[in-house]
Amino acid sequence: MPAADMTPGQPAHRRKASLAQTARAVAWSFFGVRKRAHYEADSAQLNPVHVIIMGVVGAAIFVAVLILIVRWVVG
């Protein structure tokens, strides 16, 4: 990375979050409770593409669970 692209005090590379950390952040966002410090840490580490993928997967699982509950109650 050229020296002009780096800002003082910033590490040369950012640590990327694991898939489990991404899943946990998306799960907390579905629940709607998040501390500001955790949000800021996640926004610095999470890959937006991974967040979108995990969000779609989480929504699909949520819908599937709702369908199973409705079928169980109606049946």
CHARMM internal coordinates of N, CA and C (Angstrom, degrees):
IC EDIT
DIST 1 N 1 CA 1.4405
DIST 1 CA 1 C 1.5273
ANGL 1 N 1 CA 1 C 107.55
DIST 1 C 2 N 1.3263
ANGL 1 CA 1 C 2 N 119.08
DIHE 1 N 1 CA 1 C 2 N 130.49
DIST 2 N 2 CA 1.4621
ANGL 1 C 2 N 2 CA 120.49
DIHE 1 CA 1 C 2 N 2 CA 178.70
DIST 2 CA 2 C 1.5224
ANGL 2 N 2 CA 2 C 111.17
DIHE 1 C 2 N 2 CA 2 C -64.26
DIST 2 C 3 N 1.3101
ANGL 2 CA 2 C 3 N 114.93
DIHE 2 N 2 CA 2 C 3 N 151.06
DIST 3 N 3 CA 1.4661
ANGL 2 C 3 N 3 CA 120.74
DIHE 2 CA 2 C 3 N 3 CA -177.50
DIST 3 CA 3 C 1.5232
ANGL 3 N 3 CA 3 C 111.55
DIHE 2 C 3 N 3 CA 3 C -62.74
DIST 3 C 4 N 1.3406
ANGL 3 CA 3 C 4 N 118.66
DIHE 3 N 3 CA 3 C 4 N -28.51
DIST 4 N 4 CA 1.4588
ANGL 3 C 4 N 4 CA 121.23
DIHE 3 CA 3 C 4 N 4 CA -178.75
DIST 4 CA 4 C 1.5281
ANGL 4 N 4 CA 4 C 111.85
DIHE 3 C 4 N 4 CA 4 C -69.25
DIST 4 C 5 N 1.3433
ANGL 4 CA 4 C 5 N 118.00
DIHE 4 N 4 CA 4 C 5 N -24.05
DIST 5 N 5 CA 1.4489
ANGL 4 C 5 N 5 CA 121.16
DIHE 4 CA 4 C 5 N 5 CA -178.45
DIST 5 CA 5 C 1.5233
ANGL 5 N 5 CA 5 C 112.95
DIHE 4 C 5 N 5 CA 5 C -82.91
DIST 5 C 6 N 1.3169
ANGL 5 CA 5 C 6 N 118.23
DIHE 5 N 5 CA 5 C 6 N -15.10
DIST 6 N 6 CA 1.4539
ANGL 5 C 6 N 6 CA 121.38
DIHE 5 CA 5 C 6 N 6 CA -177.32
DIST 6 CA 6 C 1.5160
ANGL 6 N 6 CA 6 C 110.20
DIHE 5 C 6 N 6 CA 6 C -92.86
DIST 6 C 7 N 1.3258
ANGL 6 CA 6 C 7 N 116.30
DIHE 6 N 6 CA 6 C 7 N 141.34
DIST 7 N 7 CA 1.4504
ANGL 6 C 7 N 7 CA 120.39
DIHE 6 CA 6 C 7 N 7 CA 175.67
DIST 7 CA 7 C 1.5178
ANGL 7 N 7 CA 7 C 108.20
DIHE 6 C 7 N 7 CA 7 C -103.45
DIST 7 C 8 N 1.3241
ANGL 7 CA 7 C 8 N 117.58
DIHE 7 N 7 CA 7 C 8 N 150.90
DIST 8 N 8 CA 1.4652
ANGL 7 C 8 N 8 CA 120.08
DIHE 7 CA 7 C 8 N 8 CA -179.86
DIST 8 CA 8 C 1.5245
ANGL 8 N 8 CA 8 C 111.00
DIHE 7 C 8 N 8 CA 8 C -61.59
DIST 8 C 9 N 1.3189
ANGL 8 CA 8 C 9 N 115.31
DIHE 8 N 8 CA 8 C 9 N 139.20
DIST 9 N 9 CA 1.4513
ANGL 8 C 9 N 9 CA 120.50
DIHE 8 CA 8 C 9 N 9 CA 177.51
DIST 9 CA 9 C 1.5152
ANGL 9 N 9 CA 9 C 114.28
DIHE 8 C 9 N 9 CA 9 C 83.85
DIST 9 C 10 N 1.3265
ANGL 9 CA 9 C 10 N 117.53
DIHE 9 N 9 CA 9 C 10 N -2.87
DIST 10 N 10 CA 1.4614
ANGL 9 C 10 N 10 CA 120.82
DIHE 9 CA 9 C 10 N 10 CA 179.90
DIST 10 CA 10 C 1.5206
ANGL 10 N 10 CA 10 C 108.98
DIHE 9 C 10 N 10 CA 10 C -101.20
DIST 10 C 11 N 1.3303
ANGL 10 CA 10 C 11 N 117.98
DIHE 10 N 10 CA 10 C 11 N 134.23
DIST 11 N 11 CA 1.4609
ANGL 10 C 11 N 11 CA 119.11
DIHE 10 CA 10 C 11 N 11 CA 179.16
DIST 11 CA 11 C 1.5160
ANGL 11 N 11 CA 11 C 111.30
DIHE 10 C 11 N 11 CA 11 C -64.84
DIST 11 C 12 N 1.3268
ANGL 11 CA 11 C 12 N 116.14
DIHE 11 N 11 CA 11 C 12 N 157.85
DIST 12 N 12 CA 1.4586
ANGL 11 C 12 N 12 CA 121.16
DIHE 11 CA 11 C 12 N 12 CA -177.45
DIST 12 CA 12 C 1.5226
ANGL 12 N 12 CA 12 C 111.32
DIHE 11 C 12 N 12 CA 12 C -65.13
DIST 12 C 13 N 1.3309
ANGL 12 CA 12 C 13 N 118.07
DIHE 12 N 12 CA 12 C 13 N -31.55
DIST 13 N 13 CA 1.4645
ANGL 12 C 13 N 13 CA 121.29
DIHE 12 CA 12 C 13 N 13 CA 177.58
DIST 13 CA 13 C 1.5187
ANGL 13 N 13 CA 13 C 109.09
DIHE 12 C 13 N 13 CA 13 C -137.52
DIST 13 C 14 N 1.3256
ANGL 13 CA 13 C 14 N 114.77
DIHE 13 N 13 CA 13 C 14 N 147.43
DIST 14 N 14 CA 1.4568
ANGL 13 C 14 N 14 CA 119.35
DIHE 13 CA 13 C 14 N 14 CA 178.76
DIST 14 CA 14 C 1.5170
ANGL 14 N 14 CA 14 C 109.11
DIHE 13 C 14 N 14 CA 14 C -91.53
DIST 14 C 15 N 1.2996
ANGL 14 CA 14 C 15 N 115.95
DIHE 14 N 14 CA 14 C 15 N 142.36
DIST 15 N 15 CA 1.4571
ANGL 14 C 15 N 15 CA 121.55
DIHE 14 CA 14 C 15 N 15 CA 177.04
DIST 15 CA 15 C 1.5174
ANGL 15 N 15 CA 15 C 108.27
DIHE 14 C 15 N 15 CA 15 C -76.50
DIST 15 C 16 N 1.3066
ANGL 15 CA 15 C 16 N 117.24
DIHE 15 N 15 CA 15 C 16 N 129.18
DIST 16 N 16 CA 1.4572
ANGL 15 C 16 N 16 CA 121.60
DIHE 15 CA 15 C 16 N 16 CA 179.57
DIST 16 CA 16 C 1.5196
ANGL 16 N 16 CA 16 C 109.95
DIHE 15 C 16 N 16 CA 16 C -91.20
DIST 16 C 17 N 1.3149
ANGL 16 CA 16 C 17 N 115.99
DIHE 16 N 16 CA 16 C 17 N 143.74
DIST 17 N 17 CA 1.4530
ANGL 16 C 17 N 17 CA 121.49
DIHE 16 CA 16 C 17 N 17 CA 179.39
DIST 17 CA 17 C 1.5239
ANGL 17 N 17 CA 17 C 109.78
DIHE 16 C 17 N 17 CA 17 C -76.45
DIST 17 C 18 N 1.3144
ANGL 17 CA 17 C 18 N 115.75
DIHE 17 N 17 CA 17 C 18 N 149.43
DIST 18 N 18 CA 1.4639
ANGL 17 C 18 N 18 CA 120.75
DIHE 17 CA 17 C 18 N 18 CA 177.87
DIST 18 CA 18 C 1.5227
ANGL 18 N 18 CA 18 C 109.58
DIHE 17 C 18 N 18 CA 18 C -76.75
DIST 18 C 19 N 1.3195
ANGL 18 CA 18 C 19 N 115.42
DIHE 18 N 18 CA 18 C 19 N 171.42
DIST 19 N 19 CA 1.4571
ANGL 18 C 19 N 19 CA 120.69
DIHE 18 CA 18 C 19 N 19 CA 178.96
DIST 19 CA 19 C 1.5290
ANGL 19 N 19 CA 19 C 110.35
DIHE 18 C 19 N 19 CA 19 C -64.12
DIST 19 C 20 N 1.3270
ANGL 19 CA 19 C 20 N 117.01
DIHE 19 N 19 CA 19 C 20 N -36.93
DIST 20 N 20 CA 1.4659
ANGL 19 C 20 N 20 CA 120.62
DIHE 19 CA 19 C 20 N 20 CA 178.42
DIST 20 CA 20 C 1.5325
ANGL 20 N 20 CA 20 C 111.12
DIHE 19 C 20 N 20 CA 20 C -65.74
DIST 20 C 21 N 1.3215
ANGL 20 CA 20 C 21 N 117.39
DIHE 20 N 20 CA 20 C 21 N -40.04
DIST 21 N 21 CA 1.4640
ANGL 20 C 21 N 21 CA 120.41
DIHE 20 CA 20 C 21 N 21 CA 177.93
DIST 21 CA 21 C 1.5285
ANGL 21 N 21 CA 21 C 110.58
DIHE 20 C 21 N 21 CA 21 C -66.00
DIST 21 C 22 N 1.3224
ANGL 21 CA 21 C 22 N 116.54
DIHE 21 N 21 CA 21 C 22 N -38.17
DIST 22 N 22 CA 1.4589
ANGL 21 C 22 N 22 CA 120.31
DIHE 21 CA 21 C 22 N 22 CA 177.48
DIST 22 CA 22 C 1.5177
ANGL 22 N 22 CA 22 C 110.30
DIHE 21 C 22 N 22 CA 22 C -65.12
DIST 22 C 23 N 1.3351
ANGL 22 CA 22 C 23 N 116.88
DIHE 22 N 22 CA 22 C 23 N -44.25
DIST 23 N 23 CA 1.4675
ANGL 22 C 23 N 23 CA 120.70
DIHE 22 CA 22 C 23 N 23 CA 179.20
DIST 23 CA 23 C 1.5229
ANGL 23 N 23 CA 23 C 110.79
DIHE 22 C 23 N 23 CA 23 C -62.14
DIST 23 C 24 N 1.3296
ANGL 23 CA 23 C 24 N 117.21
DIHE 23 N 23 CA 23 C 24 N -41.36
DIST 24 N 24 CA 1.4666
ANGL 23 C 24 N 24 CA 120.78
DIHE 23 CA 23 C 24 N 24 CA 179.36
DIST 24 CA 24 C 1.5384
ANGL 24 N 24 CA 24 C 110.96
DIHE 23 C 24 N 24 CA 24 C -64.35
DIST 24 C 25 N 1.3220
ANGL 24 CA 24 C 25 N 117.36
DIHE 24 N 24 CA 24 C 25 N -41.55
DIST 25 N 25 CA 1.4654
ANGL 24 C 25 N 25 CA 120.45
DIHE 24 CA 24 C 25 N 25 CA 179.31
DIST 25 CA 25 C 1.5260
ANGL 25 N 25 CA 25 C 111.12
DIHE 24 C 25 N 25 CA 25 C -65.10
DIST 25 C 26 N 1.3324
ANGL 25 CA 25 C 26 N 116.70
DIHE 25 N 25 CA 25 C 26 N -39.90
DIST 26 N 26 CA 1.4640
ANGL 25 C 26 N 26 CA 120.24
DIHE 25 CA 25 C 26 N 26 CA 179.06
DIST 26 CA 26 C 1.5304
ANGL 26 N 26 CA 26 C 110.16
DIHE 25 C 26 N 26 CA 26 C -68.43
DIST 26 C 27 N 1.3278
ANGL 26 CA 26 C 27 N 117.02
DIHE 26 N 26 CA 26 C 27 N -39.74
DIST 27 N 27 CA 1.4689
ANGL 26 C 27 N 27 CA 120.04
DIHE 26 CA 26 C 27 N 27 CA 178.33
DIST 27 CA 27 C 1.5240
ANGL 27 N 27 CA 27 C 110.64
DIHE 26 C 27 N 27 CA 27 C -62.15
DIST 27 C 28 N 1.3267
ANGL 27 CA 27 C 28 N 117.30
DIHE 27 N 27 CA 27 C 28 N -43.32
DIST 28 N 28 CA 1.4631
ANGL 27 C 28 N 28 CA 119.84
DIHE 27 CA 27 C 28 N 28 CA 177.89
DIST 28 CA 28 C 1.5204
ANGL 28 N 28 CA 28 C 110.98
DIHE 27 C 28 N 28 CA 28 C -64.83
DIST 28 C 29 N 1.3145
ANGL 28 CA 28 C 29 N 117.68
DIHE 28 N 28 CA 28 C 29 N -33.72
DIST 29 N 29 CA 1.4641
ANGL 28 C 29 N 29 CA 119.54
DIHE 28 CA 28 C 29 N 29 CA 179.07
DIST 29 CA 29 C 1.5260
ANGL 29 N 29 CA 29 C 110.68
DIHE 28 C 29 N 29 CA 29 C -70.05
DIST 29 C 30 N 1.3451
ANGL 29 CA 29 C 30 N 118.45
DIHE 29 N 29 CA 29 C 30 N -33.13
DIST 30 N 30 CA 1.4625
ANGL 29 C 30 N 30 CA 120.86
DIHE 29 CA 29 C 30 N 30 CA 174.35
DIST 30 CA 30 C 1.5246
ANGL 30 N 30 CA 30 C 109.82
DIHE 29 C 30 N 30 CA 30 C -64.35
DIST 30 C 31 N 1.3228
ANGL 30 CA 30 C 31 N 116.37
DIHE 30 N 30 CA 30 C 31 N -38.60
DIST 31 N 31 CA 1.4587
ANGL 30 C 31 N 31 CA 121.54
DIHE 30 CA 30 C 31 N 31 CA 179.97
DIST 31 CA 31 C 1.5274
ANGL 31 N 31 CA 31 C 110.72
DIHE 30 C 31 N 31 CA 31 C -72.05
DIST 31 C 32 N 1.3191
ANGL 31 CA 31 C 32 N 117.64
DIHE 31 N 31 CA 31 C 32 N -31.98
DIST 32 N 32 CA 1.4563
ANGL 31 C 32 N 32 CA 121.88
DIHE 31 CA 31 C 32 N 32 CA 174.96
DIST 32 CA 32 C 1.5115
ANGL 32 N 32 CA 32 C 115.54
DIHE 31 C 32 N 32 CA 32 C 91.46
DIST 32 C 33 N 1.3224
ANGL 32 CA 32 C 33 N 117.70
DIHE 32 N 32 CA 32 C 33 N 12.37
DIST 33 N 33 CA 1.4613
ANGL 32 C 33 N 33 CA 121.13
DIHE 32 CA 32 C 33 N 33 CA -179.72
DIST 33 CA 33 C 1.5181
ANGL 33 N 33 CA 33 C 107.76
DIHE 32 C 33 N 33 CA 33 C -120.90
DIST 33 C 34 N 1.3257
ANGL 33 CA 33 C 34 N 115.68
DIHE 33 N 33 CA 33 C 34 N 122.54
DIST 34 N 34 CA 1.4692
ANGL 33 C 34 N 34 CA 119.74
DIHE 33 CA 33 C 34 N 34 CA -177.95
DIST 34 CA 34 C 1.5187
ANGL 34 N 34 CA 34 C 108.95
DIHE 33 C 34 N 34 CA 34 C -155.69
DIST 34 C 35 N 1.3117
ANGL 34 CA 34 C 35 N 117.05
DIHE 34 N 34 CA 34 C 35 N 133.57
DIST 35 N 35 CA 1.4626
ANGL 34 C 35 N 35 CA 120.73
DIHE 34 CA 34 C 35 N 35 CA 174.58
DIST 35 CA 35 C 1.5195
ANGL 35 N 35 CA 35 C 109.22
DIHE 34 C 35 N 35 CA 35 C -76.64
DIST 35 C 36 N 1.3151
ANGL 35 CA 35 C 36 N 116.23
DIHE 35 N 35 CA 35 C 36 N 149.93
DIST 36 N 36 CA 1.4594
ANGL 35 C 36 N 36 CA 120.60
DIHE 35 CA 35 C 36 N 36 CA -178.03
DIST 36 CA 36 C 1.5261
ANGL 36 N 36 CA 36 C 111.43
DIHE 35 C 36 N 36 CA 36 C -61.99
DIST 36 C 37 N 1.3165
ANGL 36 CA 36 C 37 N 117.75
DIHE 36 N 36 CA 36 C 37 N -39.81
DIST 37 N 37 CA 1.4688
ANGL 36 C 37 N 37 CA 120.79
DIHE 36 CA 36 C 37 N 37 CA -179.34
DIST 37 CA 37 C 1.5288
ANGL 37 N 37 CA 37 C 110.64
DIHE 36 C 37 N 37 CA 37 C -63.98
DIST 37 C 38 N 1.3267
ANGL 37 CA 37 C 38 N 116.77
DIHE 37 N 37 CA 37 C 38 N -39.46
DIST 38 N 38 CA 1.4657
ANGL 37 C 38 N 38 CA 119.95
DIHE 37 CA 37 C 38 N 38 CA 178.47
DIST 38 CA 38 C 1.5216
ANGL 38 N 38 CA 38 C 110.28
DIHE 37 C 38 N 38 CA 38 C -68.02
DIST 38 C 39 N 1.3316
ANGL 38 CA 38 C 39 N 116.67
DIHE 38 N 38 CA 38 C 39 N -39.73
DIST 39 N 39 CA 1.4637
ANGL 38 C 39 N 39 CA 120.56
DIHE 38 CA 38 C 39 N 39 CA 178.08
DIST 39 CA 39 C 1.5261
ANGL 39 N 39 CA 39 C 110.97
DIHE 38 C 39 N 39 CA 39 C -61.02
DIST 39 C 40 N 1.3179
ANGL 39 CA 39 C 40 N 116.54
DIHE 39 N 39 CA 39 C 40 N -45.33
DIST 40 N 40 CA 1.4639
ANGL 39 C 40 N 40 CA 120.22
DIHE 39 CA 39 C 40 N 40 CA -179.55
DIST 40 CA 40 C 1.5228
ANGL 40 N 40 CA 40 C 111.58
DIHE 39 C 40 N 40 CA 40 C -65.32
DIST 40 C 41 N 1.3266
ANGL 40 CA 40 C 41 N 117.09
DIHE 40 N 40 CA 40 C 41 N -39.23
DIST 41 N 41 CA 1.4705
ANGL 40 C 41 N 41 CA 120.44
DIHE 40 CA 40 C 41 N 41 CA 177.49
DIST 41 CA 41 C 1.5227
ANGL 41 N 41 CA 41 C 110.38
DIHE 40 C 41 N 41 CA 41 C -64.96
DIST 41 C 42 N 1.3364
ANGL 41 CA 41 C 42 N 116.53
DIHE 41 N 41 CA 41 C 42 N -42.15
DIST 42 N 42 CA 1.4604
ANGL 41 C 42 N 42 CA 120.07
DIHE 41 CA 41 C 42 N 42 CA 179.20
DIST 42 CA 42 C 1.5225
ANGL 42 N 42 CA 42 C 111.72
DIHE 41 C 42 N 42 CA 42 C -65.40
DIST 42 C 43 N 1.3173
ANGL 42 CA 42 C 43 N 116.90
DIHE 42 N 42 CA 42 C 43 N -41.24
DIST 43 N 43 CA 1.4590
ANGL 42 C 43 N 43 CA 119.22
DIHE 42 CA 42 C 43 N 43 CA -178.13
DIST 43 CA 43 C 1.5301
ANGL 43 N 43 CA 43 C 111.40
DIHE 42 C 43 N 43 CA 43 C -65.95
DIST 43 C 44 N 1.3208
ANGL 43 CA 43 C 44 N 117.04
DIHE 43 N 43 CA 43 C 44 N -24.00
DIST 44 N 44 CA 1.4618
ANGL 43 C 44 N 44 CA 120.12
DIHE 43 CA 43 C 44 N 44 CA 178.13
DIST 44 CA 44 C 1.5259
ANGL 44 N 44 CA 44 C 112.07
DIHE 43 C 44 N 44 CA 44 C -83.89
DIST 44 C 45 N 1.3379
ANGL 44 CA 44 C 45 N 117.75
DIHE 44 N 44 CA 44 C 45 N -24.54
DIST 45 N 45 CA 1.4517
ANGL 44 C 45 N 45 CA 121.01
DIHE 44 CA 44 C 45 N 45 CA -172.98
DIST 45 CA 45 C 1.5273
ANGL 45 N 45 CA 45 C 114.45
DIHE 44 C 45 N 45 CA 45 C -106.99
DIST 45 C 46 N 1.3235
ANGL 45 CA 45 C 46 N 118.41
DIHE 45 N 45 CA 45 C 46 N -30.76
DIST 46 N 46 CA 1.4586
ANGL 45 C 46 N 46 CA 120.78
DIHE 45 CA 45 C 46 N 46 CA -171.70
DIST 46 CA 46 C 1.5204
ANGL 46 N 46 CA 46 C 112.27
DIHE 45 C 46 N 46 CA 46 C -78.03
DIST 46 C 47 N 1.3202
ANGL 46 CA 46 C 47 N 114.75
DIHE 46 N 46 CA 46 C 47 N 144.21
DIST 47 N 47 CA 1.4563
ANGL 46 C 47 N 47 CA 121.92
DIHE 46 CA 46 C 47 N 47 CA 175.16
DIST 47 CA 47 C 1.5319
ANGL 47 N 47 CA 47 C 107.39
DIHE 46 C 47 N 47 CA 47 C -87.05
DIST 47 C 48 N 1.3275
ANGL 47 CA 47 C 48 N 119.03
DIHE 47 N 47 CA 47 C 48 N 124.49
DIST 48 N 48 CA 1.4676
ANGL 47 C 48 N 48 CA 120.80
DIHE 47 CA 47 C 48 N 48 CA -176.70
DIST 48 CA 48 C 1.5318
ANGL 48 N 48 CA 48 C 113.60
DIHE 47 C 48 N 48 CA 48 C -58.57
DIST 48 C 49 N 1.3093
ANGL 48 CA 48 C 49 N 117.65
DIHE 48 N 48 CA 48 C 49 N -34.43
DIST 49 N 49 CA 1.4689
ANGL 48 C 49 N 49 CA 120.45
DIHE 48 CA 48 C 49 N 49 CA 179.04
DIST 49 CA 49 C 1.5283
ANGL 49 N 49 CA 49 C 109.91
DIHE 48 C 49 N 49 CA 49 C -65.22
DIST 49 C 50 N 1.3254
ANGL 49 CA 49 C 50 N 117.32
DIHE 49 N 49 CA 49 C 50 N -41.89
DIST 50 N 50 CA 1.4571
ANGL 49 C 50 N 50 CA 121.10
DIHE 49 CA 49 C 50 N 50 CA 178.12
DIST 50 CA 50 C 1.5264
ANGL 50 N 50 CA 50 C 110.69
DIHE 49 C 50 N 50 CA 50 C -64.55
DIST 50 C 51 N 1.3191
ANGL 50 CA 50 C 51 N 116.99
DIHE 50 N 50 CA 50 C 51 N -38.28
DIST 51 N 51 CA 1.4609
ANGL 50 C 51 N 51 CA 120.84
DIHE 50 CA 50 C 51 N 51 CA 179.59
DIST 51 CA 51 C 1.5341
ANGL 51 N 51 CA 51 C 110.03
DIHE 50 C 51 N 51 CA 51 C -64.09
DIST 51 C 52 N 1.3192
ANGL 51 CA 51 C 52 N 117.26
DIHE 51 N 51 CA 51 C 52 N -42.68
DIST 52 N 52 CA 1.4656
ANGL 51 C 52 N 52 CA 121.14
DIHE 51 CA 51 C 52 N 52 CA 179.53
DIST 52 CA 52 C 1.5244
ANGL 52 N 52 CA 52 C 110.37
DIHE 51 C 52 N 52 CA 52 C -63.81
DIST 52 C 53 N 1.3284
ANGL 52 CA 52 C 53 N 116.29
DIHE 52 N 52 CA 52 C 53 N -45.90
DIST 53 N 53 CA 1.4683
ANGL 52 C 53 N 53 CA 120.33
DIHE 52 CA 52 C 53 N 53 CA 179.83
DIST 53 CA 53 C 1.5230
ANGL 53 N 53 CA 53 C 110.58
DIHE 52 C 53 N 53 CA 53 C -61.44
DIST 53 C 54 N 1.3293
ANGL 53 CA 53 C 54 N 116.60
DIHE 53 N 53 CA 53 C 54 N -46.89
DIST 54 N 54 CA 1.4671
ANGL 53 C 54 N 54 CA 119.83
DIHE 53 CA 53 C 54 N 54 CA -179.72
DIST 54 CA 54 C 1.5294
ANGL 54 N 54 CA 54 C 110.99
DIHE 53 C 54 N 54 CA 54 C -65.90
DIST 54 C 55 N 1.3161
ANGL 54 CA 54 C 55 N 118.20
DIHE 54 N 54 CA 54 C 55 N -33.20
DIST 55 N 55 CA 1.4637
ANGL 54 C 55 N 55 CA 121.22
DIHE 54 CA 54 C 55 N 55 CA 176.70
DIST 55 CA 55 C 1.5181
ANGL 55 N 55 CA 55 C 112.02
DIHE 54 C 55 N 55 CA 55 C -64.95
DIST 55 C 56 N 1.3255
ANGL 55 CA 55 C 56 N 116.74
DIHE 55 N 55 CA 55 C 56 N -42.85
DIST 56 N 56 CA 1.4678
ANGL 55 C 56 N 56 CA 120.89
DIHE 55 CA 55 C 56 N 56 CA 178.03
DIST 56 CA 56 C 1.5346
ANGL 56 N 56 CA 56 C 110.03
DIHE 55 C 56 N 56 CA 56 C -65.37
DIST 56 C 57 N 1.3383
ANGL 56 CA 56 C 57 N 116.64
DIHE 56 N 56 CA 56 C 57 N -43.85
DIST 57 N 57 CA 1.4700
ANGL 56 C 57 N 57 CA 120.65
DIHE 56 CA 56 C 57 N 57 CA 178.46
DIST 57 CA 57 C 1.5335
ANGL 57 N 57 CA 57 C 109.85
DIHE 56 C 57 N 57 CA 57 C -62.84
DIST 57 C 58 N 1.3156
ANGL 57 CA 57 C 58 N 117.34
DIHE 57 N 57 CA 57 C 58 N -44.13
DIST 58 N 58 CA 1.4597
ANGL 57 C 58 N 58 CA 120.99
DIHE 57 CA 57 C 58 N 58 CA 178.85
DIST 58 CA 58 C 1.5203
ANGL 58 N 58 CA 58 C 112.24
DIHE 57 C 58 N 58 CA 58 C -62.44
DIST 58 C 59 N 1.3265
ANGL 58 CA 58 C 59 N 117.53
DIHE 58 N 58 CA 58 C 59 N -41.10
DIST 59 N 59 CA 1.4666
ANGL 58 C 59 N 59 CA 120.84
DIHE 58 CA 58 C 59 N 59 CA 177.91
DIST 59 CA 59 C 1.5230
ANGL 59 N 59 CA 59 C 110.81
DIHE 58 C 59 N 59 CA 59 C -65.38
DIST 59 C 60 N 1.3377
ANGL 59 CA 59 C 60 N 117.17
DIHE 59 N 59 CA 59 C 60 N -40.07
DIST 60 N 60 CA 1.4657
ANGL 59 C 60 N 60 CA 120.41
DIHE 59 CA 59 C 60 N 60 CA 178.45
DIST 60 CA 60 C 1.5329
ANGL 60 N 60 CA 60 C 110.86
DIHE 59 C 60 N 60 CA 60 C -64.00
DIST 60 C 61 N 1.3158
ANGL 60 CA 60 C 61 N 117.15
DIHE 60 N 60 CA 60 C 61 N -41.75
DIST 61 N 61 CA 1.4667
ANGL 60 C 61 N 61 CA 120.76
DIHE 60 CA 60 C 61 N 61 CA 177.90
DIST 61 CA 61 C 1.5302
ANGL 61 N 61 CA 61 C 110.09
DIHE 60 C 61 N 61 CA 61 C -64.55
DIST 61 C 62 N 1.3214
ANGL 61 CA 61 C 62 N 117.66
DIHE 61 N 61 CA 61 C 62 N -41.83
DIST 62 N 62 CA 1.4571
ANGL 61 C 62 N 62 CA 122.12
DIHE 61 CA 61 C 62 N 62 CA 178.88
DIST 62 CA 62 C 1.5259
ANGL 62 N 62 CA 62 C 111.21
DIHE 61 C 62 N 62 CA 62 C -60.46
DIST 62 C 63 N 1.3292
ANGL 62 CA 62 C 63 N 117.06
DIHE 62 N 62 CA 62 C 63 N -45.79
DIST 63 N 63 CA 1.4706
ANGL 62 C 63 N 63 CA 121.43
DIHE 62 CA 62 C 63 N 63 CA 179.55
DIST 63 CA 63 C 1.5278
ANGL 63 N 63 CA 63 C 110.02
DIHE 62 C 63 N 63 CA 63 C -65.11
DIST 63 C 64 N 1.3309
ANGL 63 CA 63 C 64 N 117.44
DIHE 63 N 63 CA 63 C 64 N -41.95
DIST 64 N 64 CA 1.4649
ANGL 63 C 64 N 64 CA 120.56
DIHE 63 CA 63 C 64 N 64 CA 179.27
DIST 64 CA 64 C 1.5300
ANGL 64 N 64 CA 64 C 111.24
DIHE 63 C 64 N 64 CA 64 C -62.05
DIST 64 C 65 N 1.3170
ANGL 64 CA 64 C 65 N 116.75
DIHE 64 N 64 CA 64 C 65 N -41.25
DIST 65 N 65 CA 1.4702
ANGL 64 C 65 N 65 CA 120.25
DIHE 64 CA 64 C 65 N 65 CA 178.07
DIST 65 CA 65 C 1.5202
ANGL 65 N 65 CA 65 C 110.64
DIHE 64 C 65 N 65 CA 65 C -64.64
DIST 65 C 66 N 1.3212
ANGL 65 CA 65 C 66 N 117.60
DIHE 65 N 65 CA 65 C 66 N -41.39
DIST 66 N 66 CA 1.4668
ANGL 65 C 66 N 66 CA 120.10
DIHE 65 CA 65 C 66 N 66 CA 177.80
DIST 66 CA 66 C 1.5247
ANGL 66 N 66 CA 66 C 111.27
DIHE 65 C 66 N 66 CA 66 C -62.70
DIST 66 C 67 N 1.3222
ANGL 66 CA 66 C 67 N 117.81
DIHE 66 N 66 CA 66 C 67 N -42.17
DIST 67 N 67 CA 1.4622
ANGL 66 C 67 N 67 CA 121.35
DIHE 66 CA 66 C 67 N 67 CA 178.12
DIST 67 CA 67 C 1.5224
ANGL 67 N 67 CA 67 C 110.49
DIHE 66 C 67 N 67 CA 67 C -62.31
DIST 67 C 68 N 1.3347
ANGL 67 CA 67 C 68 N 117.25
DIHE 67 N 67 CA 67 C 68 N -43.40
DIST 68 N 68 CA 1.4614
ANGL 67 C 68 N 68 CA 120.30
DIHE 67 CA 67 C 68 N 68 CA 178.76
DIST 68 CA 68 C 1.5258
ANGL 68 N 68 CA 68 C 111.73
DIHE 67 C 68 N 68 CA 68 C -63.11
DIST 68 C 69 N 1.3240
ANGL 68 CA 68 C 69 N 117.21
DIHE 68 N 68 CA 68 C 69 N -39.88
DIST 69 N 69 CA 1.4724
ANGL 68 C 69 N 69 CA 120.64
DIHE 68 CA 68 C 69 N 69 CA 178.85
DIST 69 CA 69 C 1.5213
ANGL 69 N 69 CA 69 C 110.31
DIHE 68 C 69 N 69 CA 69 C -64.82
DIST 69 C 70 N 1.3272
ANGL 69 CA 69 C 70 N 117.16
DIHE 69 N 69 CA 69 C 70 N -44.19
DIST 70 N 70 CA 1.4757
ANGL 69 C 70 N 70 CA 120.53
DIHE 69 CA 69 C 70 N 70 CA -179.63
DIST 70 CA 70 C 1.5173
ANGL 70 N 70 CA 70 C 110.26
DIHE 69 C 70 N 70 CA 70 C -63.92
DIST 70 C 71 N 1.3217
ANGL 70 CA 70 C 71 N 117.97
DIHE 70 N 70 CA 70 C 71 N -43.30
DIST 71 N 71 CA 1.4773
ANGL 70 C 71 N 71 CA 120.45
DIHE 70 CA 70 C 71 N 71 CA 178.43
DIST 71 CA 71 C 1.5320
ANGL 71 N 71 CA 71 C 110.97
DIHE 70 C 71 N 71 CA 71 C -63.35
DIST 71 C 72 N 1.3121
ANGL 71 CA 71 C 72 N 117.09
DIHE 71 N 71 CA 71 C 72 N -37.90
DIST 72 N 72 CA 1.4606
ANGL 71 C 72 N 72 CA 120.79
DIHE 71 CA 71 C 72 N 72 CA 179.90
DIST 72 CA 72 C 1.5344
ANGL 72 N 72 CA 72 C 110.57
DIHE 71 C 72 N 72 CA 72 C -67.17
DIST 72 C 73 N 1.3470
ANGL 72 CA 72 C 73 N 116.55
DIHE 72 N 72 CA 72 C 73 N -42.81
DIST 73 N 73 CA 1.4644
ANGL 72 C 73 N 73 CA 120.74
DIHE 72 CA 72 C 73 N 73 CA -178.39
DIST 73 CA 73 C 1.5328
ANGL 73 N 73 CA 73 C 110.18
DIHE 72 C 73 N 73 CA 73 C -69.63
DIST 73 C 74 N 1.3128
ANGL 73 CA 73 C 74 N 117.65
DIHE 73 N 73 CA 73 C 74 N -44.24
DIST 74 N 74 CA 1.4640
ANGL 73 C 74 N 74 CA 121.16
DIHE 73 CA 73 C 74 N 74 CA -177.88
DIST 74 CA 74 C 1.5308
ANGL 74 N 74 CA 74 C 110.86
DIHE 73 C 74 N 74 CA 74 C -70.25
DIST 74 C 75 N 1.3286
ANGL 74 CA 74 C 75 N 116.39
DIHE 74 N 74 CA 74 C 75 N -36.68
DIST 75 N 75 CA 1.4725
ANGL 74 C 75 N 75 CA 120.58
DIHE 74 CA 74 C 75 N 75 CA -177.40
DIST 75 CA 75 C 1.4644
ANGL 75 N 75 CA 75 C 110.28
DIHE 74 C 75 N 75 CA 75 C -75.87
END
COOR INIT
IC SEED 1 N 1 CA 1 C
IC BUILD
